[in-house]
Amino acid sequence: MKEKINKDMKFAEVMSKYPKTAEVFFEIGLGCAMCHGAAYETIEEGCKAHGMTDKQIKDLVKELNEKINK
């Protein structure tokens, strides 16, 4: 599987290209993915702001890529 989403992408960019990813963000409690800051904040920045570890972020990115490759 080729990875299309990475932690340095902005939330808005990811959800614009891959709308199915929004449900993954909401499932883990990142409702802020829909706020106006989503255009400026990377996945990593948002996750770190919510106390997620590097491993959790890596797992999230993996899950996002699995979601769009189904």
C-alpha positions in Angstrom: 0.0 0.0 0.0 1.4 3.4 -1.0 1.0 6.0 1.7 -0.9 9.1 0.4 -1.5 10.8 3.7 1.3 11.9 6.1 1.5 13.7 9.4 2.7 16.9 7.8 -0.5 17.4 5.8 -3.1 19.9 6.9 -6.4 18.6 8.3 -8.4 20.5 5.7 -6.2 19.3 2.8 -6.7 15.6 3.9 -10.4 15.9 4.4 -10.8 17.8 1.1 -9.0 15.2 -0.9 -10.3 12.2 1.1 -13.7 13.0 2.8 -13.9 9.5 4.3 -11.1 10.5 6.7 -13.3 12.9 8.7 -15.1 10.0 10.4 -11.7 8.7 11.6 -10.8 12.0 13.1 -14.1 12.2 14.9 -13.9 8.6 16.1 -10.7 9.5 18.0 -12.0 12.7 19.4 -10.5 15.2 17.0 -13.6 17.2 16.2 -11.4 20.2 15.9 -10.5 18.8 12.5 -13.5 20.8 11.2 -12.6 24.1 12.8 -11.1 27.1 10.9 -7.7 26.2 12.2 -7.8 22.9 10.2 -6.6 24.9 7.2 -3.4 25.8 9.0 -2.7 23.0 11.4 -1.0 19.8 10.4 -2.2 16.4 11.6 0.9 16.2 13.8 0.4 19.6 15.3 -3.3 19.0 16.1 -2.6 15.6 17.5 0.3 16.9 19.7 -2.0 19.7 21.0 -4.4 16.9 22.1 -1.7 15.0 23.9 -1.1 12.2 21.4 2.2 10.5 21.3 4.3 10.0 18.2 3.2 6.3 18.1 -0.4 7.3 18.3 0.1 9.8 15.4 1.9 7.1 13.4 -1.0 4.7 14.0 -3.5 7.4 13.1 -1.8 8.1 9.8 -1.7 4.4 9.0 -5.4 4.1 9.8 -6.2 7.1 7.5 -4.3 5.5 4.7 -6.1 2.2 5.2 -9.4 4.0 5.1 -8.7 5.7 1.8 -7.3 2.6 0.2 -10.4 0.4 0.9 
